[in-house]
Amino acid sequence: MPNKSLKKPFQYKRISLDNVNADKKKKAKNTAGTIKRIWSYLAREKAKLTLVILMVVISSGLSLLGPFMIGMAIDDYIVTKESAGLGMLLIWLVIIYFLHSASIFMQNFWMVGVAQNTVYSLRADLFHQFHRLPISYFDKRQHGELMSRVTNDIDNVNNTLNQSVIQIFASILTLVGTIGVMLYLSPILTAVTMSIIPLMFLGMKWITKRTGPLYKLQQNDLGEVNGYVEEIVSGQHIVKTFSQEERVIHEFEKRNEKLQNTGFWALTISGFIPKVMNMLNFLSFGLIALVGGILAINGTGLVTVGVIVIFTEYARQFTRPLNELSNQFNILLSAVAGAERVFNVIDEQQEETDEANAKELVSTKGHVIFEDVSFAYEDTPILKNISFEAHPGETVAFVGHTGAGKTTIINLISRFYNYDSGRISLDGIDLKDVKRSNLRKHMAFVLQDSFLFHDTIRENIRYGRLDATDTEVNQAAKDANAHDFIEKLEHGYDTILDQDGSGISQGQKQLLTIARALLAEPAILVLDEATSNIDTITELKIQDALKRLMKGRTSFVIAHRLNTIQEADKIIMLKYGEILEQGSHEELINQRGNYYQLHQGQLLEKAN
């Protein structure tokens, strides 16, 4: 059923700029710094920029020469009725305007290359930064909002570089050149033309004072909308399962209306610029015609008809650069707002660098020891004095209610976070003395939410070890009990999977992630609820594959269903970041403590 609320007319709401302008004052230095940083990217294209500037100088000079020659033609040939030489002058005018058009084409052609290379570098730097940021950064932000930085914000910079940089430079050159020629021809008419500048300045100041903050708000609102859309599209199954379509649409409408309102006022107020400039342009024409006509009629010789014609054209050329500068300034503010958001990510604190004496392990036995390890996340204690030992080849399972600290322990082992106190060692070496990338090469993860890339099944498995042969990929799939279902697919190992693995079941996706882990041949294995939400038959296949995967490897298992970890060498019971009990399944059952109670509760729940 269509949503009737979508049909209601949009109500434009007044936006208070008090807080926005206050924020603008705080960020004035950032705006200047952002422009400087954009220039640092542009400066990498010095050769092309030099050619662009040369073409801008030529086109600006030719744009001034054309009207000047027309004015001279009026005084020398039309007023005096001397036709000799007029034909040649017209030919020169055609050549001048042709060269003017050619120079504009060339400057645009080279500037497109500069802009594309600049945006390429900026987008690459942003993408590389994503891989240098800690996991905690992504945990706190919507992925869609981050995607908006890569797409909308950088595209905004790209469009501005293509349109605005040349326009601003050309406008400044044209403005300076126009004033120079006007002073040469008639200081009086120049003064008349310049008399409108204070009015232009006041008008532009009033407009830009409001549009700058509004463009920043617009970019922020756009990021929020993109983030929300990405979140809802990713969770569409949940939305439909709980029949929350109306609520989701309502929430989107609020965000979309906010963006629409901000965009309306930004574009409406900036739209005043051409209207104000046209009004002042007509005022300038009238003043030039009035004063110039009086001077010409009086016969003082200070002004001729040709000079008046030149001045009316130059007055247009004089106000046009001011108009373009004002328009481009607003576009530039919008681009700066987007660039600031990009640079904010680039400037984020990166994942802590490896210590100067950090080592690379050629191989590892997988002997992991926790000694009085404590960890707090943003001043909130998560783990408190955790101590345990995992011998090579042992399986250690963590159990406990949500928030007990199970996943945090795994994050510390993989160095997604650094522990605050205590010590974690691998084969007797402090984890902080091992390079992160090297450490993770010796680890493999099979998580509850299996992630597959938009690629073939073969390449998804090969992601575990990129230099693996097709034979090794096939063998890993066989060991993971995935080969049979893969062969039944129409294209077998060449079947293209979507990011969410559409076309295969959740259990089959999990088998592929196990095959990926098998191919990686890790010394340390992490299993996080790897068999949850799986049907019984598939679960048996997964458990059989996991036994092969865990054989001879140090394994850390997070599980809520205790029947999946009864064969673990050591089970650690956690509560609020502390170890309550640890031992084998039989030992903990015999203790009749917390683990026993949890186990009995699950047995009773299963019986019911």
Secondary structure as GFF3:
##gff-version 3
##sequence-region A 1 608
A	DSSP	three_ten_helix	4	7	.	.	.	ID=ss1
A	DSSP	alpha_helix	18	26	.	.	.	ID=ss2
A	DSSP	alpha_helix	28	42	.	.	.	ID=ss3
A	DSSP	three_ten_helix	43	45	.	.	.	ID=ss4
A	DSSP	alpha_helix	46	73	.	.	.	ID=ss5
A	DSSP	pi_helix	74	78	.	.	.	ID=ss6
A	DSSP	alpha_helix	86	130	.	.	.	ID=ss7
A	DSSP	alpha_helix	135	139	.	.	.	ID=ss8
A	DSSP	alpha_helix	143	148	.	.	.	ID=ss9
A	DSSP	pi_helix	149	153	.	.	.	ID=ss10
A	DSSP	alpha_helix	154	185	.	.	.	ID=ss11
A	DSSP	alpha_helix	187	194	.	.	.	ID=ss12
A	DSSP	alpha_helix	197	234	.	.	.	ID=ss13
A	DSSP	alpha_helix	236	241	.	.	.	ID=ss14
A	DSSP	alpha_helix	245	270	.	.	.	ID=ss15
A	DSSP	alpha_helix	272	298	.	.	.	ID=ss16
A	DSSP	alpha_helix	305	346	.	.	.	ID=ss17
A	DSSP	beta_strand	368	377	.	.	.	ID=ss18
A	DSSP	beta_strand	380	390	.	.	.	ID=ss19
A	DSSP	beta_strand	395	399	.	.	.	ID=ss20
A	DSSP	alpha_helix	406	413	.	.	.	ID=ss21
A	DSSP	beta_strand	421	426	.	.	.	ID=ss22
A	DSSP	beta_strand	429	430	.	.	.	ID=ss23
A	DSSP	three_ten_helix	431	433	.	.	.	ID=ss24
A	DSSP	alpha_helix	436	441	.	.	.	ID=ss25
A	DSSP	beta_strand	443	446	.	.	.	ID=ss26
A	DSSP	beta_strand	455	456	.	.	.	ID=ss27
A	DSSP	alpha_helix	457	462	.	.	.	ID=ss28
A	DSSP	alpha_helix	470	479	.	.	.	ID=ss29
A	DSSP	alpha_helix	483	488	.	.	.	ID=ss30
A	DSSP	three_ten_helix	492	494	.	.	.	ID=ss31
A	DSSP	beta_strand	496	497	.	.	.	ID=ss32
A	DSSP	alpha_helix	506	520	.	.	.	ID=ss33
A	DSSP	beta_strand	524	528	.	.	.	ID=ss34
A	DSSP	alpha_helix	536	550	.	.	.	ID=ss35
A	DSSP	beta_strand	554	558	.	.	.	ID=ss36
A	DSSP	three_ten_helix	562	564	.	.	.	ID=ss37
A	DSSP	beta_strand	570	575	.	.	.	ID=ss38
A	DSSP	beta_strand	578	583	.	.	.	ID=ss39
A	DSSP	alpha_helix	585	591	.	.	.	ID=ss40
A	DSSP	alpha_helix	594	607	.	.	.	ID=ss41
###
